[in-house]
Amino acid sequence: MARWEEVEADAPEFAAAVRRLFDAFKHKTLATLRRDGSPRISGTEAQFRDGDIWLGSMWMARKAVDLRRDPRFALHSASEDPSDDNPSSWPGDAKLSGRVEEVTDPEQLAKAMGGEAPSEQSHLFRLDIEEVVWTRVGTPADHLVIELWRAGEGLRRFQR
């Protein structure tokens, strides 16, 4: 597992492109696992701060309960529609997966929240990253370009 700053240090151009995709829209899609092992999809927001990626949640929301029971997750950036005239101009989409660590210590919560503890009871999770993927249309637009970063393995590129 890795912190986001490790992805940035290992593959800076890739990390910058992935971060642009995650920052382009406020809402992302989070996949968690229910008690019976089936997937749950939830809307969420994510923030890049201090070398990490953070997810917040309302107190005891289903996604938070899922993550507290089983910390595995997948997070998908929002995606804009490709242009019919120029599909290669589509910036692509990004995904990352790994495990979360819930922050519960009041001092750590205040630090993670920029110096202020949350005013209401809530959850805060730091993402430990196992895998990051950036998928986009190649040039010419007859194939996909898939870049995959894995903790301990670095960056690889595929075409399909």
Secondary structure, 3 states (H helix, E strand, C coil): CECHHHHHHHCHHHHHHHHHHHHCCCCEEEEEECCCCCEEEEEECEEEECCEEEEEEECCCHHHHHHHHCCEEEEECCCCCCCCCCHHHCCCEEEEEEEEEECCCHHHHHHHCCCCCCCCCEEEEEEEEEEEEEEEECCCCCCEEEEEEECCCEEEEEEC
